[in-house]
Amino acid sequence: MRYLFNTFVILNIIGISHMGVTLKGDKVFENIPSLKDKALRINLNENIYGTFAEIGAGQETVRQFFRAGGASGTIAKAMSAYDKNFSDAIYGIEDDKRYVTEARLRKMLSHEVRLLEDRIDRKENPNRMFFSYANTVATIDFAKKYKGHGWVGIKYQIDPNEDEYNEIVLHIRFKENDARLQQETLGKLGTNLVYGAFYKYDEPRKLLRYLYDHLDKDQIEIDTINFSGPVFKNVDNRLMSLQLVKNGMTDAVMFAPDGNNVLPARVLYKKNILALRGSFRPVTKVNMDMYQKSLDMFLKENKVDEDKTQVIFEITLSNLRAEGEIDEQDFMDRARLLCSLGQTVLISNFQEYYKLVEYFSQYSKARMGLAMGVNNLVDIFDEKYYRHLSGGILEAFGKLFYKDLRVYLYPMENEDNTLTTSDNLKVHPRMKELYKFFKYNGKVVDITDYDKNTLNVFSRKVLKMIANGDNGWQKMLPEGVSKLITEKSLFGCETEEVHNKI
């Protein structure tokens, strides 16, 4: 740790504070250090030494460090291989000829670190902590049709004696409509990342928030982030992704079946999309029957290719809240179970379905489907969710059904053993004709080939049985799920073995 904090004395002498504190009454306010202060603190640490490689948006990050002063002992090299052929000669040729990718970024980071190791004698520099900062970015196009995006990352040491490097890799989307502004935003973000990597690595949640120092959320979106390496060995990247949504840095994050973060654009690009929204607390046989039967129907639709179809299990942030706050352990339990079933999970901030469809439409113009239960469909036709829109429910439905989207409705069994389907469900009288219009035009279709034995299975019933220590809930869940709940003591499940340990 001595390698990182030996600049405090110097900084105090020249009048720069890292993170000052202002007291007002009994409240404490953190002072955010300026970008110059951040860059200067890095530059004045004689042990931090590395390279900046930036492609696509100028050398905006390294410019902050040059302007701060004292960079000669920190910056080994700054480069920007703009020409694709020249870039290929340095980092290798990409098979798909795409340069703004995670794979390209990681090649850049590894290549530059390897050069540092090869060219700098460790014996003469025993205390030097190497780093490589890189970004590969596409800013807004001339026609302003695409706002631009990019990959940003740092590979670095906080202990010169460790062979394994730490990495922080993130994907960004620009929101500004001017290339120059986007470049400046990238420079600020990069400075925050380098500073946070060295001085906030032990508080990754704070590090995440500090990436927006001197930035606003209407300037840039961070929709994927991954931490790796020895200092982040206890960091769960799924929880860090949850922080992105929780902090308003992005509207949605996605997890692959292996449980790792994945870029939504990569999964959804030009795909037919079938989405199922639920609490999945826990995932039950009803959920999986709805998934399988709606998928069977979706694949029979015109222009739906199975090889180009992606199923998404979506959980809204409102479903992750317990007593007003997000229960992160509860979130982890749900994500683990869904991933164990081989499903791709989306955590979103979309309370209304039309916002979810709008989100998907950013990445795909192919056919879409929504599988849902009766209660969810009734909620869609509730005007109270659309009062904030100038066009009310008609505006929302225009966004929801403007393209070839279809709702696959799973029936609900009533207490008198009758079924509620699209033919007899009740919506508000004012919405009745609107509902009939969408049903008549085939926008709402019933799932008929359902498993009658699962209709009386509800997540809340399973949870209550688990909490009471009752038997029988296991048979209500998909194969393997009950075993995982028992082994990991999920949702408060306490086995006999757990009691013995206590």
C-alpha positions, 0 to 999 in steps of 0.5 A, a space after each residue: 500500500 505504500 506505493 499508492 499513498 506516498 503522494 499525500 505529503 507532496 499534494 498537501 505541500 502544493 495545496 491539492 487535496 485528494 478528497 476534502 471534507 466540508 462540515 456544515 452543522 452535523 452534515 459532512 459533504 465530500 468535495 469532488 477533486 477536479 480532473 486536474 487534481 486527479 491527473 496530478 495525483 497520478 502524475 506525482 506518484 513516482 511508482 505509477 507508470 504506463 501507457 495510453 492507447 486511444 482509438 477513434 476519439 482523439 487522445 482526450 484522456 491522456 491530454 488531461 494528464 499532460 495538462 496537469 503537469 508532472 507527466 514525464 515520470 508517469 506516461 511511458 507512451 501515448 499513441 493513437 493508431 487511427 489508420 486501420 491498417 496501422 492498427 492491425 499491424 500493431 494489435 492484429 487483424 480482427 476476423 469480423 473487421 470490427 474495431 469498436 469491440 471488447 476483444 479489440 480493447 483487450 488486445 490493446 491492453 494486453 499488448 501495451 502491458 507486454 511492451 512495458 514488461 519487455 522494455 522496462 527493467 524490473 531490477 532497476 524499477 522494483 517499485 513501479 506499478 505498470 498500467 495500460 489505459 485504452 479505449 476504442 470508440 466511435 463517436 457520432 456519425 456525420 448524419 447523426 443517425 448513430 450517437 456512438 459508443 465505445 469500450 474503455 478499460 485499464 489493466 494495472 498493478 497495485 503491487 509491483 510484485 504481483 504477476 497477475 494484473 487487475 482489469 476494469 473494462 466497461 462499455 459506454 454509449 454517448 448521449 450528446 449530439 456533437 462529436 467534440 463534446 463526446 470526445 471531451 466526455 470520454 476524456 473526463 471518464 477516462 481520467 476518473 477511471 484511471 484515478 479510481 483504479 488506483 485510489 478507489 479499487 478497495 471500494 468498487 461501488 464508490 469507484 463506480 459512482 466516481 466515474 461520473 465525477 464532473 459528468 452528467 448522466 445525460 452525457 454518457 451511459 455505462 451499460 456494462 462493466 467487469 472487474 477482474 484480477 487479485 484486488 477484485 477477487 471478491 467482487 461479483 460483477 452481477 452485483 456491480 451491474 445491478 449498481 449501474 441500474 440502481 445508480 441510474 447509469 443505464 436502464 438495463 443490464 444483462 447476464 448470460 447463462 454462465 452468470 457473467 455480464 454481457 453487452 445487451 447489443 451483442 445478444 440482441 442485435 438483429 434477433 427475434 426477441 421473446 421476453 418474459 417478465 416476472 419476479 421469478 422469486 423463485 422461478 417455478 414450473 409455471 414460468 418454464 411452461 409459459 416460456 416453452 409454450 410461448 417459444 413454440 408458438 413464437 417459432 411458428 410465426 412468419 419470419 422467425 428463425 430459431 437460430 436468430 431468436 433470443 429469449 430474455 427473462 426480465 426482472 424490473 427493478 421494482 420487483 427487486 425492492 424489499 421495504 423500499 430498498 433493493 435486496 441484493 441477496 434476493 437478487 443474487 438468488 434469482 439470477 443464480 437460479 435463472 442462469 442455472 436453467 440456461 437462461 439470459 437475464 435482463 435487469 431493467 428500470 422499465 416499469 411499463 412494457 412499452 419502454 421494454 419494447 422501445 429498448 429492444 427496438 434499439 438493437 433489432 427490427 425483427 419480430 418480437 413477442 411478450 409472454 405474460 399472465 392475465 394480471 400483467 395484461 390487465 395492468 397494460 390496459 390500466 390508464 394510471 401507468 400512462 398519465 405522464 405521457 402527453 398522449 396517454 395510453 394511446 401514445 404508449 400503445 403506439 410504441 408498444 404495438 407499432 410494429 409486428 409485436 404479439 402478446 402470448 397470454 398464459 391462462 389463469 385458473 380461478 378459485 371456481 376452477 374456471 379459466 381466464 383467457 383473452 376471451 373473458 378477461 376484464 379490463 376497465 370499461 373505457 379500455 374495452 373497445 381498445 382491447 377488442 381492437 388489439 385482440 381482433 387484429 391478432 396482437 393478443 393470442 392465447 397459449 392453449 397447449 399449457 400444462 394444466 397441472 401447474 396452473 395452481 403454482 405461484 411463487 408466493 405460495 412456494 416462498 411461504 412454504 419455504 419460510 414455514 419449513 413445509 414440504 412439497 414446494 420442491 415439486 413445484 419448481 423446475 428440475 434442479 432448482 429445489 436442490 440449488 435452493 436447498 444447497 445454497 440456503 436461498 430465500 431463507 431455506 434452512 435445511 437440517 444440515 444448516 441447523 446442525 451447523 448453527 
